[in-house]
Amino acid sequence: MSQTAVVHPQRRPSFSPGDAIFAGAVRIAGILVLVILSAIIISLFVGGLPAFRAFGAGFLTDTDWDPVKQIFGAAVPIYGTLITAVLAIVLAVPLAFGTAFYLTELAPNWFRRPIGTAVELLAAVPSIIYGMWGFFVIVPIMGNYVQPFFIDTLGDIPVIGALFQGPPFGTGILTSALILAIMILPFIAATMRDVFLTVPPVFKEAAYGVGCTTWEVMRSIVLPYTRVSVVGGIMLGLGRALGETMAVTFVIGNTNRISTSLFGPGNTIASIVALEFPESPAGSLKLSSLLALGFLLFVISFIVLAISRLLLRTKVKS
Amino acid sequence: MSAFLAAGRMPGGARDSRVAGQLSRRRGRYNLIAKILCILATLVGLIFLAAILGTLFWLGFGGLHLSVFSQVTKPPGSGGGLLNAIIGSLIQTVIGTAIGTPIGLMVGTYLAEYAHGSMLGNAVRFVSDVLLSAPSILIGLFVYQIFVAPFGGFSGWAGCIALAVIVIPIVVRTTEDMLQLIPTALREAAVALGAPKWKSIVFICYRAALNGIATGVLLAIARVAGETAPLLFTSLGNLNWSVDMSQPMSSLPVTIYQYAGSPFDDWVQLAWVGALLITFGVLALNILARLVLRTRN
């Protein structure tokens, strides 16, 4: 083949065996990514199969986690995973929106880069550091000031009060959500900032031209224009929050119980896997249950991240 | 504001102008409140960053002695340092990055240069983006399932593989983005000179995108250097000196995890030192990555 190329270079000037090899190699690398994802799903499913067989659909609804009786249920970790992630979103989205608004519309130009970098550095701090910092700094603050305050003021109100009861350990659902919120804040803020910048300047100029205030431009022009991508960014943050391990493990209290109080301890899929894994011998039903939990976590985060990607992509196309 | 003042002077009676004045004041107030809230929101994020870094300095700097770098981890009460954890982290991060980077580079090249709207290309891009945000603990479980459990136990190699899987999508994303920024004219010039496509990619595009690709690699290193969860199930951690890749291997994040949760004061102190080292290392890498990218522009 190389001879042909040498004899008739004018016919197929760009053809060379190197091309075929290179194209094949990068294609195989691309396929490898698909293989990795499939292998993750399959390996977790196969590993969790004994647990799925032993407990059936009840695995999803059972609240027990009893290594002595060999009964393992996923309901509590699934609840903890969802509730902490959703609470984290509730706390993080207003902050992220404010930060993105500030960075795109309010901050002086020379100030945008350093502030933007600082917010992005917040995303670079390793998860374990958030966990440790949360455990030694946030937990005492929550236990000594925040939680007693809410228990005293809101704890006796009939319906809402149930959310603010129990002993103020400092750890618990709300503390985890708070740490998670700080961790996902930069991801959501960065996405929002990027999509806010895609709004054509002429739209904003027109709105300013008819006398709109900065806030009105944000609410009536920028937000409607970027609505879909903003939701995509929030979903990205949700996907991140669902799978966070180390930070949550330090501060959630690690108790297999569904608590109505925001201050109650709990666990998440990631935290129970990280904590229980060392005590799960290979081949045991417990290890299989942990792998089954991992499979469920993968399914949940895959769905959330897939939705996030689809929402963010529509923006790019249009 | 001038628009509102003009509205006040318009003909149409005192009542109209009063209503217009009230309206404009209300809009101004909302605007002010929104602006203040946004500044506060930004401040909250910055305060958290400052609080974390401040705490690390406050609690970690005092324990930063030479022995941290010269001695291995020892039982509580007998001093010791973090040498084996630091070396273990370096080895696993370097090898993990070395495995993951070429693969990520090739995938990114495929997406930017060959995929062009093909089904396979879109699927690869989608899956890579999902992997980018997938819980890292699951990658640890995955490597445990396919590597640790069947091939005789926890090892440094398993840790490297887990980190490599995390590196790949990060490098893919930056490589594809950077290659797409390269002007078509540059590729056409290479083709016009008779260069085959692979040569134009390797010798022209890679070179032009070098800073961007280097940024991606630096960010990937920064990310995996602080990863804890995937190493718990792969390299496990090792409190003794070991650079044997087929044995369980220590790493800074896992050691921090073990020490921070322990009841011993000197271990907790060492955990803070380790946390200080890893955080400032990771943040320095991030800032370096940004500087590398900026030199290009």
HADDOCK unambig.tbl for C-alpha pairs under 7 A between the chains (distance, minus, plus):
assign (segid A and resid 13 and name CA) (segid B and resid 194 and name CA) 5.88 0.50 0.50
assign (segid A and resid 14 and name CA) (segid B and resid 191 and name CA) 7.00 0.50 0.50
assign (segid A and resid 14 and name CA) (segid B and resid 194 and name CA) 6.47 0.50 0.50
assign (segid A and resid 14 and name CA) (segid B and resid 195 and name CA) 6.51 0.50 0.50
assign (segid A and resid 14 and name CA) (segid B and resid 196 and name CA) 4.56 0.50 0.50
assign (segid A and resid 14 and name CA) (segid B and resid 197 and name CA) 6.43 0.50 0.50
assign (segid A and resid 15 and name CA) (segid B and resid 196 and name CA) 6.19 0.50 0.50
assign (segid A and resid 16 and name CA) (segid B and resid 196 and name CA) 6.34 0.50 0.50
assign (segid A and resid 18 and name CA) (segid B and resid 198 and name CA) 6.70 0.50 0.50
assign (segid A and resid 19 and name CA) (segid B and resid 196 and name CA) 6.52 0.50 0.50
assign (segid A and resid 19 and name CA) (segid B and resid 197 and name CA) 6.15 0.50 0.50
assign (segid A and resid 19 and name CA) (segid B and resid 198 and name CA) 5.31 0.50 0.50
assign (segid A and resid 22 and name CA) (segid B and resid 198 and name CA) 6.19 0.50 0.50
assign (segid A and resid 26 and name CA) (segid B and resid 106 and name CA) 4.84 0.50 0.50
assign (segid A and resid 26 and name CA) (segid B and resid 107 and name CA) 5.79 0.50 0.50
assign (segid A and resid 26 and name CA) (segid B and resid 109 and name CA) 6.75 0.50 0.50
assign (segid A and resid 26 and name CA) (segid B and resid 110 and name CA) 5.18 0.50 0.50
assign (segid A and resid 27 and name CA) (segid B and resid 110 and name CA) 6.01 0.50 0.50
assign (segid A and resid 29 and name CA) (segid B and resid 103 and name CA) 6.07 0.50 0.50
assign (segid A and resid 29 and name CA) (segid B and resid 106 and name CA) 6.05 0.50 0.50
assign (segid A and resid 29 and name CA) (segid B and resid 107 and name CA) 5.33 0.50 0.50
assign (segid A and resid 30 and name CA) (segid B and resid 107 and name CA) 4.78 0.50 0.50
assign (segid A and resid 30 and name CA) (segid B and resid 110 and name CA) 6.64 0.50 0.50
assign (segid A and resid 30 and name CA) (segid B and resid 124 and name CA) 6.01 0.50 0.50
assign (segid A and resid 33 and name CA) (segid B and resid 124 and name CA) 6.53 0.50 0.50
assign (segid A and resid 33 and name CA) (segid B and resid 128 and name CA) 6.65 0.50 0.50
assign (segid A and resid 34 and name CA) (segid B and resid 124 and name CA) 6.20 0.50 0.50
assign (segid A and resid 34 and name CA) (segid B and resid 127 and name CA) 6.58 0.50 0.50
assign (segid A and resid 40 and name CA) (segid B and resid 142 and name CA) 5.42 0.50 0.50
assign (segid A and resid 43 and name CA) (segid B and resid 142 and name CA) 6.27 0.50 0.50
assign (segid A and resid 43 and name CA) (segid B and resid 145 and name CA) 6.28 0.50 0.50
assign (segid A and resid 44 and name CA) (segid B and resid 142 and name CA) 6.52 0.50 0.50
assign (segid A and resid 95 and name CA) (segid B and resid 41 and name CA) 4.74 0.50 0.50
assign (segid A and resid 95 and name CA) (segid B and resid 42 and name CA) 6.95 0.50 0.50
assign (segid A and resid 98 and name CA) (segid B and resid 37 and name CA) 6.89 0.50 0.50
assign (segid A and resid 98 and name CA) (segid B and resid 38 and name CA) 4.00 0.50 0.50
assign (segid A and resid 98 and name CA) (segid B and resid 39 and name CA) 7.00 0.50 0.50
assign (segid A and resid 98 and name CA) (segid B and resid 41 and name CA) 5.29 0.50 0.50
assign (segid A and resid 98 and name CA) (segid B and resid 42 and name CA) 6.43 0.50 0.50
assign (segid A and resid 99 and name CA) (segid B and resid 38 and name CA) 6.04 0.50 0.50
assign (segid A and resid 99 and name CA) (segid B and resid 41 and name CA) 5.79 0.50 0.50
assign (segid A and resid 99 and name CA) (segid B and resid 42 and name CA) 4.52 0.50 0.50
assign (segid A and resid 101 and name CA) (segid B and resid 38 and name CA) 6.67 0.50 0.50
assign (segid A and resid 102 and name CA) (segid B and resid 38 and name CA) 5.77 0.50 0.50
assign (segid A and resid 102 and name CA) (segid B and resid 39 and name CA) 6.32 0.50 0.50
assign (segid A and resid 118 and name CA) (segid B and resid 46 and name CA) 6.97 0.50 0.50
assign (segid A and resid 119 and name CA) (segid B and resid 45 and name CA) 6.73 0.50 0.50
assign (segid A and resid 119 and name CA) (segid B and resid 46 and name CA) 6.77 0.50 0.50
assign (segid A and resid 121 and name CA) (segid B and resid 283 and name CA) 6.55 0.50 0.50
assign (segid A and resid 122 and name CA) (segid B and resid 49 and name CA) 5.91 0.50 0.50
assign (segid A and resid 124 and name CA) (segid B and resid 283 and name CA) 6.63 0.50 0.50
assign (segid A and resid 125 and name CA) (segid B and resid 279 and name CA) 6.10 0.50 0.50
assign (segid A and resid 126 and name CA) (segid B and resid 226 and name CA) 5.00 0.50 0.50
assign (segid A and resid 126 and name CA) (segid B and resid 227 and name CA) 6.77 0.50 0.50
assign (segid A and resid 126 and name CA) (segid B and resid 279 and name CA) 6.91 0.50 0.50
assign (segid A and resid 128 and name CA) (segid B and resid 228 and name CA) 6.74 0.50 0.50
assign (segid A and resid 128 and name CA) (segid B and resid 253 and name CA) 6.80 0.50 0.50
assign (segid A and resid 128 and name CA) (segid B and resid 257 and name CA) 6.99 0.50 0.50
assign (segid A and resid 129 and name CA) (segid B and resid 275 and name CA) 6.30 0.50 0.50
assign (segid A and resid 132 and name CA) (segid B and resid 260 and name CA) 6.76 0.50 0.50
assign (segid A and resid 133 and name CA) (segid B and resid 52 and name CA) 6.71 0.50 0.50
assign (segid A and resid 211 and name CA) (segid B and resid 3 and name CA) 6.29 0.50 0.50
assign (segid A and resid 213 and name CA) (segid B and resid 31 and name CA) 6.35 0.50 0.50
assign (segid A and resid 214 and name CA) (segid B and resid 31 and name CA) 6.58 0.50 0.50
assign (segid A and resid 215 and name CA) (segid B and resid 31 and name CA) 5.14 0.50 0.50
assign (segid A and resid 215 and name CA) (segid B and resid 34 and name CA) 6.44 0.50 0.50
assign (segid A and resid 240 and name CA) (segid B and resid 133 and name CA) 6.22 0.50 0.50
assign (segid A and resid 243 and name CA) (segid B and resid 135 and name CA) 4.48 0.50 0.50
assign (segid A and resid 244 and name CA) (segid B and resid 135 and name CA) 6.51 0.50 0.50
assign (segid A and resid 245 and name CA) (segid B and resid 137 and name CA) 6.85 0.50 0.50
assign (segid A and resid 245 and name CA) (segid B and resid 229 and name CA) 6.59 0.50 0.50
assign (segid A and resid 246 and name CA) (segid B and resid 229 and name CA) 6.58 0.50 0.50
assign (segid A and resid 270 and name CA) (segid B and resid 137 and name CA) 6.94 0.50 0.50
assign (segid A and resid 294 and name CA) (segid B and resid 138 and name CA) 6.23 0.50 0.50
assign (segid A and resid 301 and name CA) (segid B and resid 134 and name CA) 6.89 0.50 0.50
assign (segid A and resid 302 and name CA) (segid B and resid 130 and name CA) 6.87 0.50 0.50
assign (segid A and resid 305 and name CA) (segid B and resid 130 and name CA) 5.98 0.50 0.50
assign (segid A and resid 306 and name CA) (segid B and resid 130 and name CA) 6.72 0.50 0.50
